[in-house]
Amino acid sequence: MVNTEREAVWQERVAHWRASGLSQRAFALQEGYPVRQMGYWVRRLRGSPAAPGLLPVRVAPASPVPVEIRLVNERGWTLSLPNDVPANWLAELMRAL
């Protein structure tokens, strides 16, 4: 049997299986087809590989979240600073407080 003929035969078998409502295994056993061959042709005729393929993904940069540094004193005052304050400047500030 030529490959195109074989493919046509299996297209018909797979269509019959889909209409049957049975699982691949149950249908293959009922019809006398090798279970593994049934699975092969279902995957092949579906056009998808046996293993999952890669999907295109677009990665967009995350929106910057405004973060601030908040210093809260037990006396009730709060100092809010932007998150891009230099660490050495913040250290000096902390020493001075």
N, C-alpha and C positions, 0 to 999 in steps of 0.2 A: 504494500500500500504506500503510495506517495505521501509525503508530508502534508500536502494541502488536503488530500483526501482524509488522512488521519485527523487533521485538525477539524475538518467539517464534521466527521463522525463524532468527535468529542464535543464540538459545539452543540450538536443535537443532544448528546447525552447530558451535558451540563444544563441545558435548557430544560430537559425532562426532569432532572434532579431539582432544579429551582422550583418548578411547578409542583413537585411532589409534596413539599412541606416536610420531608424527612431530613435528618442530618446527613452529611456527606457519607459518614461511615455506614449508617443504616441503608441508605440508598445503594451504595456500592455493594454491600453484602447481599442485598435483595436481588440486585441485577447481575451479580456474579462478576463484578469488576474488581480489580485489585484496589484496595483502599488507598494506598499511597499514590497510585496512578490517578485516581479520581481527584485527590487533593492537588496533585501536580497540574492537572489540566484546568481545574477551577482557578488556580493562581495564574496560570499562563494565559488563559482566555480573559481573565479580568484585566490583564495588562500590568499588574503590579508584581514586583519581585517577591520572592519567598520571604525575604527579610525586609523589615520596614526601611524605606528610603529616607533621604534627607528632604526636608521642606525648606523653602526659602524663608529667611528670617531677616527682618530689618530692625536693627538696634538703633534706637534714638537716644541721645543724651538725656539724662534726667534733668528735670527743671531744678535749678538751685533753690534749696529751701533756706530762707533766711533764718539763721541761727544766731542767737545772741548769748553772751556770757552774762549771767546775772550774779552779782554778789549781794547777799542779804546779810545784814548785821542784826545782832540780837536787840539792838537799840531801836530797830524799826526802819532804818534807811535801806534802800535798794539802789544798787548801781548797775545799770544795763550797758553793756559794751558790745560792739559788733564782733563777730566771730573771727575776723581777720586781724585782731589786735596782735602785735608782735609779742611773743612769749616773754622776752626779756623785759619789755615795758610793763607787762602784767605782773611779772615777778617783782619788779621795783615798786609797783603800786601796792602789792600785797605786803611787802616789807614796811612800807610807809604807813599802812593802816594799822 
